[in-house]
């Protein structure tokens, strides 16, 4: 009886250890599987977030060109519009505010509120430019100026590029936000603080089209 009891006890212990080992293997396997899934989702989110930053960089290039052209526009107009200093100053002030907003956005395009602030500042600049274009209608010599026509052509081309880059940016932002909000990606996004990216929304109907810098 003692031998049989010892044998039975040994078998029971052995079975118990096997069950423990199997259980540990299952637990480790599940943990590894979850880790692989989390790593995959994390890397996908990083890739999409980097695409958002890259898409904004394309906008930034065109905005800088636009902001560099505006002082040339104002300086050219100033020679013909000596009594319109208030209108010209409004354009310069709006331009400087837009430059500041663009600088903040370029540091972290996915930061909270930066794209909204930039869109607002750029919209204000568009409005100031529109008012300047209206005033310029009263100055035929300015409209016929070779320098003005050249700046006008370059600025119009740049505005179209900005509009195209903005649409491409919004498409990328939508892809990133969709990935971020879907299950189970939303859990990983929350764990690692992947912030929602802001699309570039235009506040007014007039701003939905590239401004017409023409006479």
C-alpha positions in Angstrom: 0.0 0.0 0.0 2.8 2.4 0.8 4.4 1.8 -2.6 1.2 2.3 -4.4 0.3 5.4 -2.4 3.7 6.9 -3.1 3.4 6.1 -6.8 -0.1 7.7 -6.9 1.2 10.7 -5.1 4.1 11.1 -7.5 1.8 10.8 -10.4 -0.5 13.4 -8.9 2.3 15.8 -8.3 3.7 15.2 -11.8 0.3 15.9 -13.3 0.0 19.0 -11.2 3.3 20.3 -12.4 2.4 19.6 -16.0 -0.8 21.6 -15.6 1.1 24.4 -14.0 3.6 24.5 -16.8 0.9 24.3 -19.4 -0.9 27.1 -17.7 2.2 29.2 -17.6 2.9 28.5 -21.3 -0.7 29.6 -22.1 -0.4 32.8 -20.0 3.0 33.7 -21.6 1.6 32.9 -25.0 -1.4 35.2 -24.5 0.9 37.9 -23.1 3.2 37.6 -26.1 0.3 37.7 -28.5 -1.1 40.8 -26.8 2.4 42.4 -26.9 2.7 41.7 -30.6 -0.7 43.2 -31.3 0.0 46.3 -29.2 3.4 46.8 -30.8 1.8 46.5 -34.3 -0.9 49.0 -33.5 1.6 51.4 -31.8 3.9 51.3 -34.8 0.9 51.9 -37.2 -0.1 54.9 -35.2 3.4 56.3 -35.2 3.6 55.8 -38.9 0.3 57.6 -39.5 1.2 60.4 -37.1 4.4 60.9 -39.0 2.4 61.1 -42.2 0.4 63.9 -40.6 3.6 65.8 -39.8 4.9 65.3 -43.2 1.7 66.4 -44.8 1.8 69.6 -42.7 5.4 70.2 -43.8 4.2 70.4 -47.4 1.7 73.1 -46.3 4.4 74.9 -44.3 6.6 75.2 -47.4 3.9 76.8 -49.4 2.8 79.1 -46.5 6.3 80.4 -46.0 6.5 81.2 -49.7 3.1 83.0 -49.5 4.2 85.0 -46.4 7.5 85.9 -48.1 5.6 87.2 -51.2 3.2 89.5 -49.2 5.9 92.1 -48.2 6.8 92.4 -51.9 3.1 92.9 -52.7 2.8 95.6 -50.1 6.0 97.4 -51.0 5.0 97.5 -54.7 1.5 98.8 -53.7 2.9 101.4 -51.3 4.5 103.3 -54.2 1.1 103.9 -55.7 -1.2 103.9 -52.6 0.4 106.5 -50.3 -3.0 107.4 -48.9 -3.9 103.7 -48.1 -1.4 103.2 -45.3 -4.1 101.7 -42.9 -5.1 99.0 -45.4 -1.5 98.2 -46.1 -0.6 98.0 -42.4 -3.6 95.7 -41.8 -2.1 93.3 -44.4 1.3 93.4 -42.7 -0.1 92.8 -39.2 -2.3 89.9 -40.4 0.7 88.5 -42.2 2.9 88.7 -39.1 0.2 86.9 -37.0 -0.1 84.2 -39.6 3.7 83.7 -39.6 3.7 83.4 -35.8 0.8 80.8 -35.9 2.6 78.9 -38.7 5.8 78.8 -36.7 3.9 77.3 -33.7 2.2 74.7 -35.8 5.5 73.6 -37.5 6.9 72.7 -34.1 4.1 70.3 -33.4 1.3 70.0 -36.0 -0.6 67.5 -33.8 -0.6 69.8 -30.8 -3.9 70.9 -29.4 -5.3 74.0 -31.1 -2.3 74.8 -33.2 -3.9 74.1 -36.6 -7.1 75.8 -35.6 -5.1 78.9 -34.6 -3.2 78.8 -37.9 -6.4 78.4 -39.9 -7.9 81.5 -38.1 -4.8 83.6 -38.6 -4.5 82.6 -42.2 -8.2 83.3 -42.8 -7.7 86.8 -41.3 -4.8 87.3 -43.7 -6.9 86.2 -46.6 -9.6 88.7 -45.6 -7.0 91.5 -45.4 -5.6 90.7 -48.8 -9.1 90.7 -50.2 -9.7 94.2 -48.9 -6.4 95.3 -50.4 -7.4 93.9 -53.8 -10.7 95.9 -53.7 -8.8 99.1 -52.9 -6.3 98.4 -55.7 -9.1 98.6 -58.2 -8.9 102.4 -57.9 -5.3 102.5 -59.0 -5.0 101.5 -62.7 -1.3 102.4 -62.8 -0.7 99.9 -60.0 -2.7 97.2 -61.8 -0.5 97.7 -64.9 2.7 97.6 -63.0 5.0 94.8 -64.2 6.2 94.2 -60.6 2.6 93.9 -59.4 1.6 91.5 -62.1 4.6 89.3 -61.4 3.9 89.2 -57.6 0.2 88.6 -58.4 1.0 85.6 -60.6 3.4 84.1 -58.0 1.0 84.6 -55.2 -2.0 83.1 -57.1 0.1 80.1 -57.9 1.2 79.7 -54.3 -2.4 80.0 -53.1 -3.4 77.1 -55.4 -0.6 75.0 -54.0 -1.6 75.8 -50.4 -5.2 74.7 -51.2 -3.9 71.5 -52.7 -1.6 70.8 -49.8 -4.3 71.6 -47.3 -6.7 69.0 -48.9 -3.9 66.4 -48.9 -3.2 67.1 -45.2 -6.9 66.8 -44.3 -7.0 63.4 -46.0 -4.0 62.1 -44.0 -5.5 63.5 -40.8 -8.7 61.6 -41.4 -6.8 58.4 -41.9 -4.8 58.9 -38.7 -7.9 59.8 -36.6 -9.9 56.9 -38.0 -7.1 54.5 -36.9 -6.8 56.2 -33.5 -10.6 55.9 -32.8 -11.2 52.4 -33.9 -11.1 49.4 -31.5 -8.7 48.1 -30.4 -6.4 50.9 -31.6 -8.2 53.4 -29.4 -7.0 51.5 -26.3 -3.4 51.7 -27.5 -3.8 55.3 -28.5 -5.1 56.1 -25.0 -2.3 54.2 -23.3 0.4 56.0 -25.2 -1.4 59.4 -25.5 -1.7 59.7 -29.2 -3.6 63.0 -29.5 -6.3 63.6 -32.1 -5.0 65.5 -35.1 -6.9 68.6 -36.2 -8.0 69.0 -39.8 -7.7 72.4 -41.4 -11.2 73.7 -41.4 -12.2 76.9 -43.2 -14.4 79.1 -41.2 -16.2 81.0 -43.9 -17.6 80.2 -47.3 -15.4 82.8 -49.0 -12.3 81.1 -47.5 -13.2 77.7 -49.0 -11.8 78.8 -52.3 -8.2 79.9 -52.9 -8.4 83.8 -52.8 -8.3 85.4 -56.1 -5.3 87.7 -56.2 -6.3 89.4 -59.4 -7.7 92.6 -60.8 
